[in-house]
Amino acid sequence: MDLKNSNQSDQKKKKWIVFELLKTSRGRGILFFGFYFVFFLIIICIVRFAPRGTMNGINYEKGNSKQFSIQQILNQNYQFQYHISWDQKKILYQGVKYNQQEMFSKTEELLTVDFYRDQDQFLKNVEQLWIKADNPYYFFEFIDEKNISDLLDQASYLSKTVYESGKTTYQLQISTSTLVQLFFQQNVDLDDVPNEIMLSVDSNGEVFEINFSLDSYCKYLQQCKDTLKIKLTYDQFGKIEKITNPLN
């Protein structure tokens, strides 16, 4: 028997088996669960291997979801402003980033200090001298690019608004339990109000602003009494030139 006839014979056998299974309720049950097993296996593979940094693989709006990406942020070449306020305290960080290096200022209560960063090492300018310093970022877990990517992967979609300018905003939410597990690898089961995230996305689908409302998270950590707001704004993607260590 040649290959063509063999394939035709196999196909007839498969069709016969399907028809026989359809004749009984048990057979129909086997076909039903077999179909959904294959279906969910495909869905799991799509979600598992979807590219990081983009909301792929999850149909947030029943077929009408527009993908958004934080790839420009993950590329680590941009100008930034970070506004952080909790209770009555307000801090502004603003500067530029090139790969693992940053040159930025921190303004707190009208006092501005300049900083240089290279990966986990920080220098600060004190009376024209650069000296070693601790990490000056408050709530750094929400500034680090990798954490932002993981955090958005875990967040739940609420809604979106599309503007005539081409800008789109996405409303997301995430529980404090999820944040604690993500940042501290601790399992807690809290029945609190979810934390909110608003993303501003340009006409190319790239995120350029992230607003966190983290009241529940902050209260759980006992780092504030009422509110925690973090606003991350990015621009000048890909236009920042190499930053020089001020000690060189």
C-alpha positions as CSV (number, residue, x, y, z in Angstrom):
1,M,0.0,0.0,0.0
2,D,1.4,3.4,-1.0
3,L,1.7,6.4,1.3
4,K,-1.4,8.2,-0.2
5,N,-3.7,5.1,0.3
6,S,-2.3,4.7,3.8
7,N,-3.2,8.3,4.8
8,Q,-6.7,7.9,3.4
9,S,-7.2,4.7,5.3
10,D,-6.1,6.4,8.6
11,Q,-8.5,9.3,8.0
12,K,-11.4,6.9,7.4
13,K,-10.5,5.1,10.7
14,K,-10.5,8.4,12.6
15,K,-13.8,9.4,11.1
16,W,-15.3,6.0,12.0
17,I,-14.1,6.3,15.6
18,V,-15.6,9.8,15.9
19,F,-19.0,8.6,14.5
20,E,-19.0,5.6,16.8
21,L,-18.3,7.9,19.9
22,L,-21.1,10.2,18.8
23,K,-23.6,7.4,19.1
24,T,-23.4,7.1,22.9
25,S,-23.7,9.7,25.7
26,R,-20.4,8.5,27.1
27,G,-18.7,8.8,23.7
28,R,-20.0,12.4,23.3
29,G,-18.7,13.2,26.8
30,I,-15.2,11.9,25.8
31,L,-15.2,14.1,22.7
32,F,-16.4,17.1,24.6
33,F,-13.7,17.0,27.3
34,G,-11.1,16.1,24.7
35,F,-11.9,19.2,22.7
36,Y,-11.7,21.5,25.7
37,F,-8.5,19.9,27.0
38,V,-6.8,20.7,23.7
39,F,-8.4,24.2,23.6
40,F,-7.1,25.2,27.1
41,L,-3.7,23.7,26.4
42,I,-3.4,26.1,23.4
43,I,-4.5,29.1,25.5
44,I,-2.0,28.2,28.3
45,C,0.8,28.0,25.7
46,I,-0.2,31.4,24.2
47,V,-0.2,33.2,27.6
48,R,3.0,31.4,28.8
49,F,5.1,32.4,25.8
50,A,3.6,35.8,25.1
51,P,6.4,38.6,24.8
52,R,7.0,40.5,28.0
53,G,6.3,44.2,28.1
54,T,3.2,44.0,25.9
55,M,-0.3,42.9,27.0
56,N,-0.6,40.0,24.6
57,G,-2.6,36.8,24.7
58,I,-5.4,38.1,27.0
59,N,-8.6,39.3,25.4
60,Y,-9.4,42.2,27.7
61,E,-12.3,43.6,25.6
62,K,-13.9,40.6,24.0
63,G,-11.9,40.9,20.8
64,N,-11.5,44.7,20.7
65,S,-8.5,45.0,23.0
66,K,-5.7,47.3,21.7
67,Q,-2.3,46.1,22.7
68,F,0.0,48.5,24.6
69,S,3.7,48.2,25.1
70,I,6.3,49.4,27.7
71,Q,9.2,48.4,25.4
72,Q,10.4,52.0,25.1
73,I,10.7,52.1,28.9
74,L,12.4,48.8,29.0
75,N,15.0,50.1,26.5
76,Q,16.2,52.4,29.3
77,N,16.9,55.5,27.2
78,Y,14.6,58.4,28.2
79,Q,14.0,61.6,30.1
80,F,11.9,61.2,33.2
81,Q,9.9,62.8,36.0
82,Y,8.7,60.9,39.0
83,H,6.2,62.6,41.3
84,I,5.6,60.8,44.6
85,S,3.3,62.0,47.3
86,W,2.0,60.2,50.4
87,D,-0.1,61.9,53.0
88,Q,1.4,65.5,53.2
89,K,4.8,64.6,51.8
90,K,5.8,65.3,48.2
91,I,9.0,64.5,46.3
92,L,10.0,65.1,42.7
93,Y,12.7,63.2,40.8
94,Q,13.7,64.4,37.4
95,G,16.5,63.5,35.1
96,V,17.8,61.3,32.2
97,K,18.6,57.6,31.9
98,Y,21.0,55.8,29.6
99,N,21.1,52.0,30.1
100,Q,22.0,51.4,33.8
101,Q,23.2,55.0,34.3
102,E,21.1,58.0,35.5
103,M,21.8,61.7,36.2
104,F,18.9,63.2,38.2
105,S,17.8,65.6,40.9
106,K,15.6,65.0,43.9
107,T,13.5,67.9,45.2
108,E,12.0,67.6,48.7
109,E,10.6,70.5,50.7
110,L,12.3,73.1,48.4
111,L,15.7,71.4,48.8
112,T,17.2,70.0,45.6
113,V,20.1,67.5,45.5
114,D,21.8,66.1,42.4
115,F,22.5,62.4,42.1
116,Y,24.3,60.0,39.8
117,R,23.4,56.4,39.5
118,D,25.2,53.4,37.9
119,Q,23.1,50.2,38.5
120,D,22.9,49.9,42.3
121,Q,25.6,52.5,43.1
122,F,24.6,56.1,43.9
123,L,26.6,59.3,44.2
124,K,25.2,62.6,45.4
125,N,26.6,66.1,45.0
126,V,27.4,67.8,48.3
127,E,29.0,71.3,48.0
128,Q,30.5,70.4,44.6
129,L,31.8,67.1,45.8
130,W,30.4,63.7,44.7
131,I,30.2,61.2,47.5
132,K,28.6,57.8,47.9
133,A,25.0,57.7,48.9
134,D,22.1,55.3,49.6
135,N,19.3,54.8,47.1
136,P,17.4,58.1,47.3
137,Y,14.2,56.7,45.6
138,Y,11.2,56.2,47.8
139,F,9.0,53.3,46.8
140,F,11.6,52.2,44.3
141,E,9.7,49.0,43.6
142,F,7.3,51.0,41.4
143,I,10.1,52.8,39.5
144,D,12.2,49.8,38.5
145,E,11.4,48.8,34.9
146,K,11.4,45.0,35.5
147,N,8.9,45.4,38.4
148,I,6.7,47.6,36.2
149,S,6.6,44.9,33.6
150,D,5.7,42.2,36.1
151,L,3.2,44.4,37.8
152,L,1.3,45.1,34.6
153,D,1.3,41.4,33.8
154,Q,-0.5,40.8,37.0
155,A,-3.0,43.8,36.9
156,S,-6.6,43.4,35.8
157,Y,-8.2,45.4,33.1
158,L,-11.1,47.8,33.9
159,S,-11.6,50.2,31.0
160,K,-10.0,52.4,28.4
161,T,-10.7,55.8,26.9
162,V,-9.6,56.9,23.4
163,Y,-9.0,60.5,22.6
164,E,-9.0,62.3,19.2
165,S,-5.3,63.2,19.6
166,G,-4.5,59.4,19.4
167,K,-3.8,59.1,23.1
168,T,-5.4,56.3,24.9
169,T,-5.7,55.8,28.7
170,Y,-6.2,52.4,30.3
171,Q,-7.6,51.8,33.8
172,L,-6.2,48.8,35.6
173,Q,-6.3,47.5,39.2
174,I,-4.2,45.2,41.3
175,S,-4.7,43.9,44.8
176,T,-2.3,44.5,47.7
177,S,-2.0,40.8,48.1
178,T,-0.6,40.5,44.6
179,L,1.8,43.4,45.2
180,V,3.1,41.8,48.4
181,Q,3.6,38.5,46.7
182,L,5.4,40.2,43.8
183,F,7.7,42.4,45.8
184,F,8.3,40.4,49.0
185,Q,7.4,36.8,48.0
186,Q,4.9,36.7,50.9
187,N,1.5,35.1,50.7
188,V,-1.2,37.3,52.3
189,D,-5.0,37.1,51.9
190,L,-6.4,40.6,52.2
191,D,-9.9,41.8,51.6
192,D,-9.1,45.4,50.9
193,V,-9.9,48.0,48.1
194,P,-7.7,47.2,45.0
195,N,-5.0,49.6,44.1
196,E,-5.5,51.5,40.8
197,I,-3.2,52.1,37.8
198,M,-3.8,54.4,34.9
199,L,-1.7,54.2,31.8
200,S,-1.3,56.9,29.1
201,V,-0.5,55.4,25.7
202,D,0.5,57.3,22.5
203,S,-0.8,56.6,19.0
204,N,2.0,54.0,18.5
205,G,0.8,52.0,21.5
206,E,3.7,53.0,23.7
207,V,3.2,53.8,27.4
208,F,4.6,57.3,28.3
209,E,2.9,57.9,31.6
210,I,1.9,55.7,34.6
211,N,-0.2,56.8,37.5
212,F,-0.4,54.6,40.6
213,S,-3.0,55.1,43.3
214,L,-1.7,52.8,46.1
215,D,-3.6,53.8,49.2
216,S,-4.3,50.2,50.3
217,Y,-0.8,49.0,49.6
218,C,0.7,51.9,51.6
219,K,-1.6,51.4,54.6
220,Y,-0.8,47.7,54.7
221,L,2.9,48.5,54.9
222,Q,2.2,51.2,57.5
223,Q,4.1,53.7,55.4
224,C,1.2,56.2,55.2
225,K,-2.0,57.0,57.0
226,D,-4.2,57.8,54.0
227,T,-2.8,58.1,50.5
228,L,0.1,57.2,48.2
229,K,0.2,58.5,44.7
230,I,3.0,57.9,42.2
231,K,3.2,59.5,38.7
232,L,5.9,58.3,36.3
233,T,6.3,60.4,33.1
234,Y,8.7,59.5,30.3
235,D,9.7,61.3,27.1
236,Q,12.7,61.7,24.7
237,F,12.8,58.0,24.1
238,G,16.1,56.9,22.4
239,K,17.5,60.4,22.4
240,I,19.6,60.4,25.5
241,E,23.4,60.3,25.0
242,K,25.8,58.4,27.1
243,I,26.1,59.6,30.7
244,T,29.6,60.2,32.2
245,N,30.5,59.2,35.8
246,P,31.2,62.6,37.5
247,L,34.1,61.0,39.3
248,N,35.9,60.3,36.0
